């Protein structure tokens, strides 16, 4: 028997939705159904919901024609529900661990018409707090027959839940069928941007009309006045809802008791505290401004150069990755754009003759940062520059996330090495565009770098070469690496470990080369955090850590052996075998956190053969499993999930979008 129908309206919540749906399905049994209502989503929310519906029979998706708002979406979901009780969650809510069991135990004792649930909230910094006691639909269960019999429904527009929530509570109280479960069952995640509750304006005056409707439908029940006054005062005091200039008008329209002068006196105390906080922030900002070079301050008054673009990659290590591919394509399609690279003094030897560059921290660097119209980076620019109005910042990133990133790293404080999450968010605030190679990445960036930038789901330009390189180019690269035409080249490229210093491969590379025979050679690429050499030497073991292009190494190789490096996602574009050699997977996952189980063997999660010991890795080659039908199918599913936008023209799309107004 279906006990619970969970209705989730969805609109532009892609960074949060997956965890919401997992919290429902993973924490409840067969007695729960999940109804996701796609309210005209324009991001990846609908695709995420469809994915859950496809793999889980308890989940289904309703699609509304266009965007109608949360109220109509919830009504549509309730009309399709079959459970005994209704629970309405938003796409950024979470069903807490143990909640379904606690609810079931409570309902086993009696079946109230309305069951009030405990709930709390968590902000984007990870700070939890008790939720206020204002009416909310997320923290109560409604018996479906009760809901239907009384014609309860959500209204259109803002504050759509005031009427049904309050009416239901009054009706249940009158019938003696109102109950409470004293346990936190639902957690609301407060989003930093893009939500109704965080956008001040006169649209919040709609709460007044919502209570007028409630007054009318309840026959002016005197119990309404208490909750109405409390709710309207809370809205009035919330700077995220009513802006200061609108507060007198709201106070008058609401007909709140007492004068606005008295209310302002109470508010003044709170405002003084807020001003103290703001003063401290201004002092910090002033201090930061003082350390900027005087020349930079002067250059900020210069006009922006509409033809200047500044590029950076891997914290000023030279020309590389997505910015390099964009720069190269821009020279062909947008020759009017002058590109200049930021490089640190210790890496200036990596710059090819003729490539324009500035040394980080130099006078030329600060002038370029002050006057360039375009800023393109796969990490961040040094020195705490001030992004000017008119400057356009493209964050290209440098990989697809397997390990936790951005604000998600807060759950692993031992390995954050003093990271300032405030600075992470401030950096994201500078971005105008965020580049993505797949829906998974877009979904993660949307949550862990919360800001108002635009997602560019255009693919990774650095991967274009995997689709455009010719056989002759590959042969030339292999020849430069001293690879014989008949040799099978194994590219071994492990990632770094936050909990380890230095490159110490957990693999006897000489033994691997020896066991596989003279027709195999191992190319070793240590992570760039460890410098330009892996300090490895041996027969048929070639240290390619210092090679300037990892893309060339991928083209030259026949198979990739890696652990948790994001290189696997790029390599999948080549449709060549990928082996996951992960001897410390439990430790890595526990210490850093991952977004999916790489070793699960599930299509889309695992890119090919898996080995956790040296012997298993050798056997993967000896048995032929590394290129079997099973691992080929896994690679196809992995490629479909993580390489949908890559086709050899990503750089062109980015250049046209950034420099040529989409032409």
Buried (B, 14 or more C-beta within 10 A) or exposed (E): EBBBBBBBBBBBBBBBBBBBBBBBBEBBEEBBBBBBBBBBBEBBBBBBBBBBBEEBEBBBBBBBEEBBBBBBBBBBBBEEBEBBBBBBBBBBBBBBEEBBEBBBEBBEEEBBBBBBBBBBBBEBEEEEEEBEEEBBBBBBBBBBEBBBEBEBBBBEBBBBBBBBBBBBBBBBEEEEBBBEBEBBBBBBBBBBBBBBBBEBEEEBBBBBBBBEBBBEBBEEBEEBEEBBBEBBBBBBBEEBBBEEEBBEEBBEBBEBEEEBEEBBEEBEEEBEEEEEEEEEEEEEEEEEEEEBBEEBBEBBEEEBBEBBBBBBBBBBBBBBBBBBBBBBBBEEBBEEBBBBBBBBEEBEEBBEEEBEBBBBBEEEBBBBBBBBBBBBBBBBBBBEBBBBEEBBBBBBBBBBBBBBBBBBBBEBEEBEEEEEBEEBBEBBBBBBBBBBBBBBBBBBBBBBBBBEBEBBBBBBBBBBBBBEBEEEBBBBBBEEBEBEEEBBBBBBBBBBBBEEEEBEBBBEBBEBBBBBEEEBBBBBBBBBBBEBEBEBEBEBBBBBBEBBBBBBBBBBBBBBBBBBBBBBBBBBBBEBBBBBBBBBBEEBBEBBBBBEEBBEEEBBBBBBBBBBEBEBBBBBBEEEBBBBEEBEEBBBBBBEBBBBBBBBBBBBBBBBBBBBEEE
